[in-house]
Amino acid sequence: MEITVYWTNFSKQELQKIFDYYKEKAGYKIAKKLVDGIFSESLKLANHAEIGQAEELLKGRIQNFRYLIFKNYKIIYWFNAEKNWIEIVDVFDTRQNPPKISRSTSKTN
């Protein structure tokens, strides 16, 4: 059964920031290709909700956060059984300080 993949406002904003940064630094085509790749990777979750690894830095939360990797980015998500969808909560650049990852999930605790 296919599950809907839902992007939170925060995750959409992070994706937009990635696009804007690469558009300025490398050009529109590169930015679009990267963002399209991140988005396409997330679509795998529609059929395989638990394909990603558990996110160790977010253990102890109510939600069971998992992630997929695309290039240097973690696509952080959890399965919302109540709504029967995958909720993408963040797209996190793995080159950042790891504890910063909790910034996107502080309101969903």
Contact map, one row per residue, 1 for C-alpha under 8 A:
1110000000000000000000000000000000000000000000100000000000000000000000000000000000000000000000000000000000000
1111000000000000000000000000000000000000000001100000000000000000000000000000000000000000000000000000000000000
1111100000000000000000000000000000000000000011101000000000000000000000000000000000011100000000000000000000000
0111110000000000000000000000000000000000000001000000000000000000000000000000000000011100000000000000000000000
0011111000000000000000000000000000000000011011000000000000000000000000000000000000001111000000000000000000000
0001111100000000000000000000000000000000000000000000000000000000000000000000000000001111000000000000000000000
0000111110110000000000000000000000000000000000000000000000000000000000000000000000000011100000000000000000000
0000011111110000000000000000000000000000000000000000000000000000000000000000000000000011110000000000000000000
0000001111111000000000000000000000000000000000000000000000000000000000000000000000000000000000000000000000000
0000000111111100000000000000000000000000000000000000000000000000000000000000000000000000110000000000000100000
0000001111111110000000000000000000000000000000000000000000000000000000000000000000000001111000000000000000000
0000001111111111000000000000000000000000000000000000000000000000000000000000000000000000010000000000000000000
0000000011111111100000000000000000000000000000000000000000000000000000000000000000000000000000000000000000000
0000000001111111110000000000000000000000000000000000000000000000000000000000000000000000011100000000000000000
0000000000111111111000000000000000100000000000000000000000000000000000000000000000000000001000000000000000000
0000000000011111111100000000000000000000000000000000000000000000000000000000000000000000000000000000000000000
0000000000001111111110000000000000000000000000000000000000000000000000000000000000000000000000000000000000000
0000000000000111111111000000001000100000000000000000000000000000000000000000000000000000000000000000000000000
0000000000000011111111100000001101100000000000000000000000000000000000000000000000000000000000000000000000000
0000000000000001111111110000001000000000000000000000000000000000000000000000000000000000000000000000000000000
0000000000000000111111111000001000000000000000000000000000000000000000000000000000000000000000000000000000000
0000000000000000011111111111011000000000000000000000000000000000000000000000000000000000000000000000000000000
0000000000000000001111111111111100000000000000000000000000000000000000000000000000000000000000000000000000000
0000000000000000000111111111000000000000000000000000000000000000000000000000000000000000000000000000000000000
0000000000000000000011111110000000000000000000000000000000000000000000000000000000000000000000000000000000000
0000000000000000000001111111011000000000000000000000000000000000000000000000000000000000000000000000000000000
0000000000000000000001111111111000000000000000000000000000000000000000000000000000000000000000000000000000000
0000000000000000000001110111111100000000000000000000000000000000000000000000000000000000000000000000000000000
0000000000000000000000100011111110000000000000000000000000000000000000000000000000000000000000000000000000000
0000000000000000000001100111111111000000000000000000000000000000000000000000000000000000000000000000000000000
0000000000000000011111100111111111100000000000000000000000000000000000000000000000000000000000000000000000000
0000000000000000001000100001111111110000000000000000000000000000000000000000000000000000000000000000000000000
0000000000000000000000000000111111111000000000000000000000000000000000000000000000000000000000000000000000000
0000000000000000001000000000011111111100000000000000000000000000000000000000000000000000000000000000000000000
0000000000000010011000000000001111111110000000000000000000000000000000000000000000000000000000000000000000000
0000000000000000000000000000000111111111000000000000000000000000000000000000000000000000000000000000000000000
0000000000000000000000000000000011111111100000000000000000000000000001000000000000000000000000000000000000000
0000000000000000000000000000000001111111110000000000000000000000000001001010000000000000000000000000000000000
0000000000000000000000000000000000111111111000000000000000000000000000000000000000000000000000000000000000000
0000000000000000000000000000000000011111111100000000000000000000000000000000000000000000000000000000000000000
0000000000000000000000000000000000001111111100000000000000000000000101000000000000000000000000000000000000000
0000100000000000000000000000000000000111111111000000000000000000000100000010000000000000000000000000000000000
0000100000000000000000000000000000000011111111000000000000000000000000000000000000000000000000000000000000000
0000000000000000000000000000000000000001111111111000000000000000000000000000000000000000000000000000000000000
0010100000000000000000000000000000000000011111111110000000000000000000000000000000000100000000000000000000000
0111100000000000000000000000000000000000011111111000000000000000000000000000000000000100000000000000000000000
1110000000000000000000000000000000000000000111111000000000000000000000000000000000000000000000000000000000000
0000000000000000000000000000000000000000000111111110000000000000000000000000000000000000000000000000000000000
0010000000000000000000000000000000000000000111111111000000000000000000000000001000000100000000000000000000000
0000000000000000000000000000000000000000000010011111100000000000010000000000000000000000000000000000000000000
0000000000000000000000000000000000000000000010011111100000000000000100000000000000000000000000000000000000000
0000000000000000000000000000000000000000000000001111110000000000011100000000000000000000000000000000000000000
0000000000000000000000000000000000000000000000000111111000000000011100000000000000000000000000000000000000000
0000000000000000000000000000000000000000000000000001111100000001111000000000000000000000000000000000000000000
0000000000000000000000000000000000000000000000000000111111100000111000000001000000000000000000000000000000000
0000000000000000000000000000000000000000000000000000011111100000000000000000000000000000000000000000000000000
0000000000000000000000000000000000000000000000000000001111100000000000000000000000000000000000000110110000000
0000000000000000000000000000000000000000000000000000001111111000100000000000000000000000000000000000110000000
0000000000000000000000000000000000000000000000000000001111111001100000000000000000000000000000000000000000000
0000000000000000000000000000000000000000000000000000000001111100000000000000000000000000000000000000000000000
0000000000000000000000000000000000000000000000000000000001111111000000000000000000000000000000000000000000001
0000000000000000000000000000000000000000000000000000000000011111000000000000000000000000000000000000000000001
0000000000000000000000000000000000000000000000000000000000001111100000000000011000000000000000000000000000011
0000000000000000000000000000000000000000000000000000010000101111110000000000011000000000000000000000000000000
0000000000000000000000000000000000000000000000000000011001100011111000000001110000000000000000000000000000000
0000000000000000000000000000000000000000000000000101111000000001111100000001110000000000000000000000000000000
0000000000000000000000000000000000000000000000000001111000000000111110000111100000000000000000000000000000000
0000000000000000000000000000000000000000110000000011100000000000011111000111000000000000000000000000000000000
0000000000000000000000000000000000000000000000000000000000000000001111111110000000000000000000000000000000000
0000000000000000000000000000000000001100100000000000000000000000000111111110000000000000000000000000000000000
0000000000000000000000000000000000000000000000000000000000000000000011111000000000000000000000000000000000000
0000000000000000000000000000000000000000000000000000000000000000000011111100000000000000000011100000000000000
0000000000000000000000000000000000000100000000000000000000000000000011111110000000000000001111000000000000000
0000000000000000000000000000000000000000000000000000000000000000001111011111000000000000011111000000000000000
0000000000000000000000000000000000000100010000000000000000000000001111001111100000000001111100000000000000000
0000000000000000000000000000000000000000000000000000001000000000111100000111110000000001111100000000000000000
0000000000000000000000000000000000000000000000000000000000000000111000000011111000000111110000000000000000000
0000000000000000000000000000000000000000000000000000000000000011110000000001111100000111100000000000000000000
0000000000000000000000000000000000000000000000001000000000000011000000000000111110011110000000000000000000000
0000000000000000000000000000000000000000000000000000000000000000000000000000011111111110000000000000000000000
0000000000000000000000000000000000000000000000000000000000000000000000000000001111111000000000000000000000000
0000000000000000000000000000000000000000000000000000000000000000000000000000000111110000000000000000000000000
0000000000000000000000000000000000000000000000000000000000000000000000000000000111111000000000000000000000000
0011000000000000000000000000000000000000000000000000000000000000000000000000001111111100000000000000000000000
0011110000000000000000000000000000000000000000000000000000000000000000000000001110111110000000000000000000000
0011110000000000000000000000000000000000000011001000000000000000000000000000111100011111000000000000000000000
0000111100000000000000000000000000000000000000000000000000000000000000000000111100001111100000000000000000000
0000111100100000000000000000000000000000000000000000000000000000000000000011110000000111111000000000000000000
0000001101100000000000000000000000000000000000000000000000000000000000000011110000000011111000000000000110000
0000000101110100000000000000000000000000000000000000000000000000000000000111100000000001111100000000000100000
0000000000100110000000000000000000000000000000000000000000000000000000001111000000000001111110000000000000000
0000000000000100000000000000000000000000000000000000000000000000000000001111000000000000011111010000100000000
0000000000000000000000000000000000000000000000000000000000000000000000011100000000000000001111110000000000000
0000000000000000000000000000000000000000000000000000000000000000000000011100000000000000000111111100000000000
0000000000000000000000000000000000000000000000000000000000000000000000010000000000000000000011111000000000000
0000000000000000000000000000000000000000000000000000000000000000000000000000000000000000000111111101000000000
0000000000000000000000000000000000000000000000000000000000000000000000000000000000000000000001111111100000000
0000000000000000000000000000000000000000000000000000000010000000000000000000000000000000000001011111100000000
0000000000000000000000000000000000000000000000000000000010000000000000000000000000000000000000001111110000000
0000000000000000000000000000000000000000000000000000000000000000000000000000000000000000000000011111111000000
0000000000000000000000000000000000000000000000000000000011000000000000000000000000000000000100001111111100000
0000000000000000000000000000000000000000000000000000000011000000000000000000000000000000000000000011111111000
0000000000000000000000000000000000000000000000000000000000000000000000000000000000000000000000000001111111000
0000000001000000000000000000000000000000000000000000000000000000000000000000000000000000110000000000111111100
0000000000000000000000000000000000000000000000000000000000000000000000000000000000000000100000000000011111111
0000000000000000000000000000000000000000000000000000000000000000000000000000000000000000000000000000011111111
0000000000000000000000000000000000000000000000000000000000000000000000000000000000000000000000000000000111111
0000000000000000000000000000000000000000000000000000000000000010000000000000000000000000000000000000000011111
0000000000000000000000000000000000000000000000000000000000001110000000000000000000000000000000000000000011111
